[in-house]
Amino acid sequence: MAADRGQGTGGVVAVLIFIAVLFIVFNLLPDFFGNVFPQFYQATPCENLRVSTGRANHQSLIGIGAANPIALEVLPSPLPATGDGFFTVKITVTNTSTGTIPIIINPLGITVNAGANQGLGLTFNPPNSLQSVVPSGVVAPPEGIHILGPRQSCVQMVQFPAGNVLVDPSIVPGRTTVQAVYRNSSPGPVIPPANTLATPIFTNAGLWVGTVVSPAMVIPVGSAPS
């Protein structure tokens, strides 16, 4: 009997060690791949992220349980030298959690200098006349819920025609700042799969609700290469 108890204790310890190893690997692998293959893992265009479907039954409990899973960075380019160029602002969206999270991405709906947008937006200080944006992708998918993996980052490039930028006196290199904003006011509805009578597991889409603002960055002095 003593031998049986010893074997049972050893089995429990082995299971606990196995779970601990899985937890460590789960936390370290995203950072490892992000550092080794940043061009694949961290520079994915946001509009190319996998579109999330079937959220009535498929969500990450770790992701939806994260308190503040979204971080933003913004990087403005120098102003263009001529009116036929573009002023570009790079937005980086990072999932700081160890679970997958859903984010709203609408490349054609990035709002500028507006306070009520849902999803990504840009805010300039002082405010300026910039409104319309030209996304980096020639063909952009419709607005939707996209999936950002654990510790993964995606990039959204926003381009403003130089003719709209150079004529605005409030846009001054070395003084004007820009910030990225992500807002969402609702966890979102779920649409149960068609032709099924099963009760959905989740009652909403699991979107993070709140507002995230990036650190402000000054538009650099100098001219962008033509």
Rosetta blueprint (number, residue, H / E / L):
1 M L
2 A H
3 A H
4 D H
5 R H
6 G H
7 Q H
8 G H
9 T H
10 G H
11 G H
12 V H
13 V H
14 A H
15 V H
16 L H
17 I H
18 F H
19 I H
20 A H
21 V H
22 L H
23 F H
24 I H
25 V H
26 F H
27 N H
28 L H
29 L H
30 P H
31 D H
32 F H
33 F H
34 G H
35 N H
36 V H
37 F L
38 P H
39 Q H
40 F H
41 Y H
42 Q L
43 A L
44 T E
45 P E
46 C H
47 E H
48 N H
49 L L
50 R L
51 V E
52 S L
53 T L
54 G L
55 R L
56 A L
57 N L
58 H L
59 Q L
60 S L
61 L H
62 I H
63 G H
64 I H
65 G H
66 A L
67 A L
68 N L
69 P L
70 I E
71 A E
72 L E
73 E E
74 V E
75 L E
76 P E
77 S L
78 P L
79 L E
80 P E
81 A L
82 T L
83 G L
84 D L
85 G L
86 F E
87 F E
88 T E
89 V E
90 K E
91 I E
92 T E
93 V E
94 T E
95 N E
96 T L
97 S L
98 T L
99 G L
100 T L
101 I E
102 P E
103 I E
104 I E
105 I E
106 N L
107 P H
108 L H
109 G H
110 I L
111 T E
112 V E
113 N L
114 A L
115 G L
116 A L
117 N L
118 Q L
119 G E
120 L E
121 G E
122 L E
123 T E
124 F E
125 N E
126 P L
127 P L
128 N L
129 S L
130 L L
131 Q L
132 S L
133 V L
134 V E
135 P E
136 S L
137 G L
138 V L
139 V L
140 A L
141 P L
142 P L
143 E L
144 G E
145 I E
146 H E
147 I E
148 L E
149 G L
150 P L
151 R L
152 Q L
153 S E
154 C E
155 V E
156 Q E
157 M E
158 V E
159 Q E
160 F E
161 P E
162 A H
163 G H
164 N H
165 V H
166 L L
167 V L
168 D L
169 P L
170 S L
171 I L
172 V L
173 P L
174 G L
175 R L
176 T L
177 T E
178 V E
179 Q E
180 A E
181 V E
182 Y E
183 R E
184 N E
185 S L
186 S L
187 P L
188 G L
189 P L
190 V L
191 I L
192 P L
193 P L
194 A L
195 N L
196 T L
197 L L
198 A L
199 T L
200 P L
201 I L
202 F L
203 T L
204 N L
205 A L
206 G L
207 L L
208 W L
209 V L
210 G E
211 T E
212 V E
213 V E
214 S L
215 P L
216 A L
217 M E
218 V E
219 I L
220 P L
221 V L
222 G L
223 S E
224 A E
225 P L
226 S L
